[in-house]
Amino acid sequence: MALTIMRRIKFCAGHRLLHHGGKCENFHGHNYVADFFVQGETQDDVGRVIDFSDLKRRVKGWIDENWDHGFLIHQDDENARQALGMVTPSRVFVLPYNPTAENMAKYLLEEMSPVALDGSGARAVRVRIWETDESFAEASLDPVSGNTEMYSEMAMGE
Ligand SMILES: Nc1nc2c(c(=O)[nH]1)N=C([C@H](O)[C@H](O)COP(=O)(O)OP(=O)(O)OP(=O)(O)O)CN2
């Protein structure tokens, strides 16, 4: 039996989408919501997979230090990197791909969570990024292969 818990973390960040071809090529920001779905092999004496506060400390700690109130930029976006490099202080986090909600969920699942949860006995199996109240993307680990699977959804009528 798999026991899954979820912790929601809120943060704000700026970005732009390289080659978007529309308004999202401009610098803009979002109040993001990140839902971390975490599983563990065992429960502790209290009955927890991991204490919610420990989970929060680990993942929010990383987000607060790296993404919150920062700009997420594609490594190929030289123009944005140069521009933001002229601003002091400024927090810039360079991603190996465009900072879409899909790729942010993927990065948090594949790169950040294994490090942040190391030694906790828990592992992230799904990360959902809400970019607006109406749109989210999520990355999840296939339980058999362990590969990441992507999913995104936008509310009807938007
Ligand atoms: N599949 C994805 N599509 C888009 C993403 C994304 O991450 N994944 N991101 C964007 C932009 O970041 C944009 O800011 C959000 O787009 P959109 O939903 O069009 O923005 P609004 O909700 O503000 O729409 P309005 O029409 O202005 O109300 C684009 N696409």
The ligand as an SDF file (V2000), in Angstrom:
LIG
                    3D

 30 31  0  0  0  0  0  0  0  0999 V2000
    1.4170   24.8840  -21.3210 N   0  0  0  0  0  0  0  0  0  0  0  0
    1.7860   26.1260  -20.9030 C   0  0  0  0  0  0  0  0  0  0  0  0
    1.3040   27.1980  -21.5420 N   0  0  0  0  0  0  0  0  0  0  0  0
    1.6490   28.4240  -21.1080 C   0  0  0  0  0  0  0  0  0  0  0  0
    2.4880   28.5850  -19.9970 C   0  0  0  0  0  0  0  0  0  0  0  0
    2.9880   27.4120  -19.3520 C   0  0  0  0  0  0  0  0  0  0  0  0
    3.7550   27.4730  -18.3750 O   0  0  0  0  0  0  0  0  0  0  0  0
    2.6140   26.2250  -19.8390 N   0  0  0  0  0  0  0  0  0  0  0  0
    2.7750   29.8350  -19.5550 N   0  0  0  0  0  0  0  0  0  0  0  0
    2.3170   30.9150  -20.1160 C   0  0  0  0  0  0  0  0  0  0  0  0
    2.6250   32.2730  -19.5470 C   0  0  0  0  0  0  0  0  0  0  0  0
    3.5070   32.1790  -18.4460 O   0  0  0  0  0  0  0  0  0  0  0  0
    1.4030   33.1420  -19.1750 C   0  0  0  0  0  0  0  0  0  0  0  0
    1.7060   34.1260  -18.1990 O   0  0  0  0  0  0  0  0  0  0  0  0
    0.2260   32.4490  -18.6900 C   0  0  0  0  0  0  0  0  0  0  0  0
   -0.6140   32.3930  -19.7910 O   0  0  0  0  0  0  0  0  0  0  0  0
   -2.1640   32.7020  -19.8330 P   0  0  0  0  0  0  0  0  0  0  0  0
   -2.9160   31.6090  -19.1630 O   0  0  0  0  0  0  0  0  0  0  0  0
   -2.4640   32.9730  -21.2360 O   0  0  0  0  0  0  0  0  0  0  0  0
   -2.2370   34.0080  -18.9540 O   0  0  0  0  0  0  0  0  0  0  0  0
   -3.4850   34.6460  -18.2600 P   0  0  0  0  0  0  0  0  0  0  0  0
   -4.1310   33.6940  -17.3420 O   0  0  0  0  0  0  0  0  0  0  0  0
   -3.0070   35.9160  -17.6730 O   0  0  0  0  0  0  0  0  0  0  0  0
   -4.4590   34.8960  -19.4580 O   0  0  0  0  0  0  0  0  0  0  0  0
   -5.3050   36.1550  -19.8070 P   0  0  0  0  0  0  0  0  0  0  0  0
   -5.8120   35.8450  -21.1610 O   0  0  0  0  0  0  0  0  0  0  0  0
   -4.3830   37.3160  -19.7840 O   0  0  0  0  0  0  0  0  0  0  0  0
   -6.3460   36.2330  -18.7490 O   0  0  0  0  0  0  0  0  0  0  0  0
    1.5070   30.8360  -21.3320 C   0  0  0  0  0  0  0  0  0  0  0  0
    1.1730   29.5270  -21.7400 N   0  0  0  0  0  0  0  0  0  0  0  0
  1  2  1  0
  2  3  2  0
  2  8  1  0
  3  4  1  0
  4  5  2  0
  4 30  1  0
  5  6  1  0
  5  9  1  0
  6  7  2  0
  6  8  1  0
  9 10  2  0
 10 11  1  0
 10 29  1  0
 11 12  1  0
 11 13  1  0
 13 14  1  0
 13 15  1  0
 15 16  1  0
 16 17  1  0
 17 18  2  0
 17 19  1  0
 17 20  1  0
 20 21  1  0
 21 22  2  0
 21 23  1  0
 21 24  1  0
 24 25  1  0
 25 26  2  0
 25 27  1  0
 25 28  1  0
 29 30  1  0
M  END
$$$$
